Amino acid sequence: MDKFELLRKVKRQLMNVHKEKFIIPEPKPEETQSDYVSRCMDAIGDEYDTPEQGVAVCIATYEKK
């Protein structure tokens, strides 16, 4: 599975997740992608089966800002 397929899969999973389960933090304006992904993974990393899924969600969220 390549990076883009993984991102699409995670996006589909996110659409099916209830917001009450966990909240993905918003990137701060001055935050680097690396800093954001680290903070994001602290918040949601254990919500996914693999760390790669969590990282994909965090990166996708950062890129939407």
Secondary structure, DSSP 4 states (H G I P E B T S, - for coil): --HHHHHHHHHHHHHHS-TTT--PPPPPTT--HHHHHHHHHHHHGGGSSSHHHHHHHHHHHHHT-
